[in-house]
């Protein structure tokens, strides 16, 4: 079977969306197609919305194959698992996923699409934060955590199962990667998903915050999540109140020091979409920063 070949994007705000075909079988071959549209068309479309995916790519040397327009397309194992878990039983899903919707072999296109990622995540109806596959018992515990948030008010439950679920969620690699921060902050309606279970980000963070206040010391994994939520809260508030300023780039970079990026320049590029003073196209030579 022939490998997939991209068709060129034509408009200045063109993007591709992945149409994920349904299946009742979790292990069935993943079949998709790509459609071309524009950010402007998506903004004015009140029927066919799309969901953006925020995830960790994973090891590029470990890949799985899917079919895109009946052609073979290789993706990382973590993305493969995400598509399996996101696939619906009977409905197509429209998704924006960087590894598939951007021609990664085309440097010109890739740079252009990266500069649009802020708008892509802002205009998505939902963003799914995929944390990875479930471990033994995780989905059941995650479901309890998402539907029974009043349990965190009980010190006995906080000190046992609920807190362990919170820490298992927060220890996932997604929370330590640099690019995902912008994806979270700019999203209208982010959801956390582990395996096939999901819950809204704000609901999850509210429950996790209640869990964390039990005891004297707050582990660093909680502080990371709370820092992300605080900057997200400020950024979202600034959209509706002109007297509130968005966090400055220096403040964001300082708070994210030590987070993972394969290229150190990405530590700047990954946060420009949420900074109030700088934009990517104003940096003529990013190498001067290092």
The 8 nearest C-alpha neighbors of each residue, nearest first, counted from 0:
[[1, 70, 2, 71, 69, 3, 66, 72],
 [0, 2, 70, 71, 3, 69, 4, 72],
 [3, 1, 71, 70, 72, 4, 0, 73],
 [2, 4, 70, 71, 72, 1, 67, 5],
 [5, 3, 2, 6, 70, 1, 102, 72],
 [6, 4, 7, 3, 102, 8, 101, 33],
 [5, 7, 8, 4, 35, 102, 9, 33],
 [6, 8, 9, 5, 108, 102, 35, 10],
 [7, 9, 13, 10, 6, 14, 35, 108],
 [8, 10, 7, 13, 11, 12, 35, 6],
 [11, 9, 13, 12, 8, 37, 14, 36],
 [10, 12, 13, 9, 8, 37, 111, 14],
 [13, 11, 37, 10, 38, 14, 39, 115],
 [14, 12, 37, 10, 36, 11, 8, 9],
 [13, 15, 37, 36, 35, 12, 16, 38],
 [14, 16, 35, 100, 34, 36, 33, 17],
 [17, 15, 95, 34, 33, 94, 100, 93],
 [16, 18, 33, 94, 93, 32, 95, 19],
 [17, 19, 93, 32, 31, 92, 33, 20],
 [20, 18, 31, 92, 91, 17, 93, 30],
 [19, 21, 91, 31, 30, 18, 22, 92],
 [22, 20, 87, 89, 88, 90, 91, 86],
 [23, 21, 88, 24, 87, 89, 20, 86],
 [22, 24, 88, 25, 21, 89, 87, 27],
 [25, 23, 27, 22, 26, 88, 28, 21],
 [24, 26, 27, 83, 23, 22, 84, 86],
 [25, 27, 24, 28, 83, 29, 22, 23],
 [28, 26, 24, 25, 29, 22, 23, 83],
 [29, 27, 30, 26, 65, 66, 25, 64],
 [28, 30, 65, 66, 27, 31, 83, 20],
 [31, 29, 66, 20, 67, 28, 65, 19],
 [32, 30, 19, 67, 18, 20, 66, 68],
 [31, 33, 68, 67, 18, 17, 34, 19],
 [34, 32, 17, 16, 18, 15, 35, 31],
 [33, 35, 16, 15, 36, 17, 32, 18],
 [36, 34, 15, 14, 16, 33, 13, 37],
 [35, 37, 14, 13, 15, 34, 40, 38],
 [38, 36, 13, 40, 39, 12, 14, 41],
 [37, 39, 41, 40, 12, 42, 13, 14],
 [38, 40, 42, 37, 41, 43, 12, 36],
 [41, 39, 37, 43, 42, 38, 44, 36],
 [42, 40, 38, 44, 39, 43, 37, 48],
 [41, 43, 39, 40, 44, 38, 122, 45],
 [42, 44, 40, 41, 45, 39, 38, 46],
 [43, 45, 41, 46, 42, 40, 47, 48],
 [44, 46, 43, 47, 48, 42, 41, 40],
 [47, 45, 44, 48, 43, 41, 49, 42],
 [48, 46, 44, 45, 49, 41, 93, 92],
 [49, 47, 46, 124, 44, 45, 50, 123],
 [48, 50, 93, 94, 123, 124, 51, 47],
 [49, 51, 94, 125, 123, 126, 124, 95],
 [52, 50, 126, 95, 94, 123, 120, 96],
 [51, 53, 127, 96, 126, 128, 95, 54],
 [54, 52, 128, 127, 129, 179, 182, 51],
 [55, 53, 129, 128, 56, 52, 173, 130],
 [54, 56, 57, 173, 172, 53, 77, 176],
 [57, 55, 54, 77, 75, 78, 58, 59],
 [58, 56, 55, 77, 59, 75, 76, 78],
 [57, 59, 60, 61, 75, 56, 76, 62],
 [60, 58, 61, 75, 57, 62, 56, 74],
 [59, 61, 58, 62, 75, 57, 76, 74],
 [62, 60, 59, 58, 75, 76, 63, 57],
 [63, 61, 75, 76, 74, 60, 73, 59],
 [62, 64, 74, 73, 76, 75, 79, 65],
 [65, 63, 73, 72, 74, 71, 62, 66],
 [64, 66, 29, 72, 71, 30, 73, 67],
 [65, 67, 30, 71, 69, 70, 72, 31],
 [66, 68, 31, 32, 70, 69, 30, 72],
 [67, 69, 32, 70, 31, 66, 33, 3],
 [70, 68, 66, 67, 71, 30, 31, 32],
 [71, 69, 3, 66, 67, 2, 68, 1],
 [70, 72, 2, 66, 3, 65, 64, 1],
 [71, 73, 65, 64, 66, 3, 67, 2],
 [74, 72, 64, 63, 62, 65, 71, 75],
 [75, 73, 62, 63, 64, 78, 79, 76],
 [76, 74, 62, 78, 77, 59, 61, 63],
 [75, 77, 79, 62, 78, 63, 61, 80],
 [76, 78, 80, 79, 75, 57, 81, 56],
 [79, 77, 81, 80, 75, 76, 82, 74],
 [78, 80, 76, 82, 77, 81, 75, 83],
 [79, 81, 83, 77, 78, 82, 84, 76],
 [82, 80, 78, 84, 79, 83, 85, 77],
 [83, 81, 85, 79, 84, 80, 86, 78],
 [82, 84, 80, 81, 86, 85, 25, 79],
 [83, 85, 81, 195, 82, 86, 194, 80],
 [86, 84, 82, 83, 81, 87, 195, 92],
 [87, 85, 83, 84, 21, 82, 19, 88],
 [88, 86, 21, 90, 89, 85, 22, 91],
 [87, 89, 23, 22, 21, 90, 86, 24],
 [88, 90, 21, 87, 22, 91, 23, 20],
 [91, 89, 21, 87, 88, 92, 20, 86],
 [90, 92, 20, 21, 19, 18, 93, 87],
 [91, 93, 19, 18, 94, 90, 20, 86],
 [94, 92, 18, 49, 17, 16, 50, 19],
 [95, 93, 50, 17, 49, 51, 16, 96],
 [94, 96, 51, 16, 17, 50, 52, 100],
 [97, 95, 52, 100, 99, 98, 94, 51],
 [96, 98, 100, 99, 101, 95, 52, 103],
 [99, 97, 96, 101, 100, 103, 74, 102],
 [100, 98, 97, 101, 96, 102, 17, 74],
 [99, 101, 15, 97, 96, 98, 16, 95],
 [102, 100, 97, 99, 103, 98, 109, 112],
 [103, 101, 104, 105, 109, 100, 5, 108],
 [102, 104, 105, 101, 109, 98, 106, 108],
 [103, 105, 102, 106, 109, 108, 101, 107],
 [106, 104, 108, 103, 102, 107, 109, 101],
 [107, 105, 109, 108, 110, 104, 103, 102],
 [108, 106, 110, 109, 105, 111, 112, 104],
 [109, 107, 111, 105, 110, 106, 112, 102],
 [108, 110, 106, 112, 111, 107, 105, 103],
 [111, 109, 113, 107, 108, 112, 106, 114],
 [112, 110, 108, 114, 109, 113, 107, 115],
 [111, 113, 115, 109, 114, 110, 108, 116],
 [114, 112, 116, 110, 115, 111, 109, 117],
 [113, 115, 111, 112, 116, 110, 279, 117],
 [116, 114, 112, 113, 118, 117, 119, 111],
 [117, 115, 119, 113, 118, 114, 120, 112],
 [116, 118, 272, 119, 120, 115, 121, 185],
 [119, 117, 121, 116, 115, 120, 122, 38],
 [120, 118, 116, 122, 117, 121, 115, 123],
 [119, 121, 123, 186, 117, 118, 122, 185],
 [120, 122, 118, 186, 185, 119, 123, 187],
 [123, 121, 119, 120, 118, 124, 42, 41],
 [124, 122, 120, 125, 50, 49, 121, 51],
 [123, 125, 50, 49, 48, 122, 187, 188],
 [126, 124, 188, 50, 123, 189, 51, 187],
 [125, 127, 189, 51, 50, 52, 190, 188],
 [126, 128, 190, 52, 189, 129, 191, 53],
 [129, 127, 191, 53, 190, 192, 54, 52],
 [128, 130, 192, 54, 131, 127, 193, 53],
 [131, 129, 193, 192, 173, 171, 128, 54],
 [132, 130, 193, 129, 194, 133, 77, 81],
 [133, 131, 194, 193, 134, 80, 130, 81],
 [132, 134, 194, 137, 193, 138, 135, 131],
 [133, 135, 137, 136, 132, 138, 194, 131],
 [136, 134, 137, 133, 138, 139, 140, 132],
 [135, 137, 139, 138, 134, 140, 133, 141],
 [138, 136, 140, 134, 133, 139, 135, 141],
 [137, 139, 141, 140, 136, 133, 142, 196],
 [140, 138, 142, 141, 137, 136, 143, 196],
 [139, 141, 143, 137, 142, 138, 144, 136],
 [142, 140, 144, 138, 143, 139, 137, 145],
 [141, 143, 145, 139, 140, 144, 138, 146],
 [142, 144, 140, 146, 141, 147, 145, 139],
 [145, 143, 141, 142, 147, 146, 148, 140],
 [144, 146, 142, 143, 198, 147, 141, 148],
 [147, 145, 143, 144, 148, 142, 198, 149],
 [148, 146, 149, 143, 144, 150, 145, 151],
 [147, 149, 150, 151, 206, 146, 144, 145],
 [150, 148, 151, 147, 152, 153, 206, 146],
 [151, 149, 148, 152, 153, 147, 156, 157],
 [150, 152, 157, 153, 149, 148, 210, 209],
 [151, 153, 150, 149, 154, 209, 157, 210],
 [152, 154, 151, 156, 155, 150, 157, 149],
 [155, 153, 157, 156, 158, 152, 151, 213],
 [156, 154, 158, 157, 153, 159, 151, 152],
 [155, 157, 159, 158, 153, 154, 161, 160],
 [158, 156, 154, 161, 151, 162, 155, 159],
 [157, 159, 155, 156, 162, 154, 160, 161],
 [158, 160, 156, 157, 161, 162, 155, 163],
 [161, 159, 163, 162, 156, 164, 157, 158],
 [162, 160, 164, 157, 163, 159, 156, 165],
 [161, 163, 165, 164, 157, 160, 210, 158],
 [164, 162, 166, 160, 165, 161, 167, 159],
 [165, 163, 167, 161, 162, 166, 168, 160],
 [166, 164, 162, 168, 163, 167, 207, 169],
 [165, 167, 169, 163, 168, 164, 170, 162],
 [168, 166, 164, 170, 165, 169, 163, 171],
 [167, 169, 165, 166, 170, 171, 164, 130],
 [168, 170, 166, 171, 167, 220, 165, 174],
 [171, 169, 167, 168, 166, 172, 220, 174],
 [170, 172, 169, 173, 168, 130, 174, 167],
 [173, 171, 174, 175, 170, 176, 55, 130],
 [174, 172, 175, 171, 176, 55, 130, 54],
 [173, 175, 172, 176, 171, 169, 170, 224],
 [176, 174, 258, 172, 173, 259, 177, 171],
 [177, 175, 259, 258, 173, 174, 178, 179],
 [176, 178, 259, 258, 179, 260, 180, 266],
 [179, 177, 269, 180, 176, 181, 182, 270],
 [178, 180, 182, 181, 177, 176, 53, 183],
 [179, 181, 183, 182, 178, 177, 184, 227],
 [182, 180, 184, 183, 179, 270, 185, 178],
 [181, 183, 179, 180, 185, 184, 120, 186],
 [184, 182, 180, 186, 181, 185, 179, 189],
 [183, 185, 231, 181, 186, 182, 180, 234],
 [184, 186, 121, 183, 182, 120, 181, 117],
 [187, 185, 121, 120, 183, 188, 184, 189],
 [188, 186, 121, 189, 125, 185, 124, 123],
 [187, 189, 125, 186, 126, 190, 124, 199],
 [190, 188, 126, 200, 125, 186, 127, 199],
 [189, 191, 199, 200, 127, 198, 128, 126],
 [190, 192, 128, 197, 198, 200, 127, 199],
 [193, 191, 197, 129, 196, 128, 130, 194],
 [194, 192, 130, 196, 131, 132, 133, 195],
 [193, 195, 132, 133, 196, 84, 131, 192],
 [194, 196, 84, 193, 197, 192, 85, 138],
 [197, 195, 193, 192, 194, 138, 142, 141],
 [196, 198, 192, 191, 193, 190, 195, 199],
 [197, 199, 191, 190, 145, 200, 203, 192],
 [198, 200, 190, 202, 201, 191, 189, 203],
 [199, 201, 190, 203, 202, 189, 191, 204],
 [202, 200, 204, 203, 199, 205, 189, 228],
 [203, 201, 205, 199, 200, 204, 206, 198],
 [202, 204, 200, 206, 205, 201, 207, 199],
 [205, 203, 207, 201, 206, 202, 208, 200],
 [206, 204, 202, 208, 203, 207, 201, 209],
 [205, 207, 209, 203, 204, 208, 148, 210],
 [208, 206, 204, 210, 209, 205, 165, 203],
 [207, 209, 211, 205, 210, 206, 204, 212],
 [210, 208, 206, 207, 211, 212, 151, 205],
 [209, 211, 207, 208, 212, 157, 213, 151],
 [212, 210, 208, 213, 209, 217, 207, 221],
 [213, 211, 210, 209, 214, 208, 217, 215],
 [212, 214, 211, 210, 215, 157, 154, 209],
 [215, 213, 216, 212, 211, 217, 158, 210],
 [214, 216, 217, 213, 212, 211, 218, 210],
 [217, 215, 214, 218, 212, 211, 213, 219],
 [216, 218, 211, 219, 221, 215, 222, 212],
 [219, 217, 220, 221, 216, 222, 211, 166],
 [220, 218, 222, 221, 223, 217, 224, 216],
 [219, 221, 223, 218, 222, 169, 170, 224],
 [220, 222, 219, 224, 223, 218, 225, 217],
 [223, 221, 219, 225, 224, 220, 226, 218],
 [224, 222, 226, 220, 221, 225, 219, 227],
 [223, 225, 227, 221, 226, 222, 228, 220],
 [224, 226, 228, 222, 227, 223, 229, 221],
 [227, 225, 229, 223, 228, 224, 222, 230],
 [228, 226, 224, 225, 230, 229, 231, 223],
 [227, 229, 231, 225, 226, 230, 232, 224],
 [228, 230, 232, 226, 231, 227, 225, 233],
 [231, 229, 233, 232, 227, 228, 234, 226],
 [230, 232, 184, 228, 234, 229, 233, 235],
 [233, 231, 229, 235, 230, 234, 228, 236],
 [234, 232, 230, 236, 231, 235, 237, 229],
 [233, 235, 231, 237, 245, 236, 232, 230],
 [234, 236, 232, 238, 237, 233, 231, 239],
 [237, 235, 233, 238, 234, 239, 232, 240],
 [238, 236, 243, 240, 234, 239, 235, 244],
 [237, 239, 236, 235, 240, 234, 241, 243],
 [240, 238, 237, 236, 241, 235, 243, 242],
 [239, 241, 237, 242, 243, 238, 236, 244],
 [242, 240, 243, 237, 239, 238, 244, 236],
 [241, 243, 240, 244, 237, 239, 236, 238],
 [242, 244, 237, 241, 240, 245, 236, 233],
 [245, 243, 237, 242, 246, 241, 275, 234],
 [244, 246, 234, 275, 237, 247, 233, 243],
 [245, 247, 274, 244, 250, 275, 248, 251],
 [248, 246, 274, 250, 249, 275, 245, 251],
 [247, 249, 274, 251, 250, 252, 246, 271],
 [250, 248, 252, 251, 247, 253, 246, 254],
 [251, 249, 253, 247, 248, 252, 254, 246],
 [250, 252, 248, 254, 249, 253, 255, 247],
 [253, 251, 255, 249, 254, 250, 256, 248],
 [252, 254, 250, 256, 255, 251, 249, 248],
 [253, 255, 251, 252, 256, 250, 226, 249],
 [256, 254, 252, 253, 258, 251, 257, 177],
 [257, 255, 253, 258, 254, 252, 266, 251],
 [256, 258, 255, 259, 175, 177, 254, 260],
 [259, 257, 175, 177, 176, 256, 255, 260],
 [258, 260, 176, 177, 175, 257, 261, 266],
 [261, 259, 262, 177, 263, 265, 176, 266],
 [260, 262, 263, 259, 265, 264, 266, 177],
 [261, 263, 264, 260, 265, 266, 259, 267],
 [264, 262, 265, 266, 260, 261, 267, 289],
 [265, 263, 266, 262, 267, 268, 285, 286],
 [264, 266, 268, 267, 263, 269, 262, 260],
 [265, 267, 264, 269, 263, 268, 177, 260],
 [268, 266, 265, 269, 270, 264, 271, 252],
 [267, 269, 265, 271, 270, 266, 264, 279],
 [270, 268, 178, 265, 267, 266, 271, 181],
 [271, 269, 268, 272, 267, 273, 181, 274],
 [272, 270, 274, 273, 268, 278, 269, 277],
 [271, 273, 117, 270, 274, 181, 278, 269],
 [274, 272, 271, 270, 181, 275, 185, 184],
 [273, 275, 248, 271, 247, 272, 276, 277],
 [274, 276, 245, 247, 277, 273, 246, 248],
 [275, 277, 274, 247, 278, 248, 271, 245],
 [278, 276, 274, 275, 271, 279, 281, 248],
 [277, 279, 281, 280, 271, 276, 272, 282],
 [280, 278, 281, 282, 271, 114, 268, 277],
 [279, 281, 282, 278, 283, 114, 277, 284],
 [282, 280, 279, 278, 283, 277, 284, 285],
 [283, 281, 280, 284, 279, 285, 278, 277],
 [284, 282, 281, 285, 280, 279, 287, 286],
 [283, 285, 286, 282, 287, 288, 281, 280],
 [284, 286, 287, 288, 282, 283, 264, 289],
 [285, 287, 288, 284, 289, 264, 283, 282],
 [288, 286, 285, 289, 284, 283, 282, 264],
 [287, 289, 286, 285, 264, 284, 267, 282],
 [288, 287, 286, 264, 285, 263, 284, 267]]
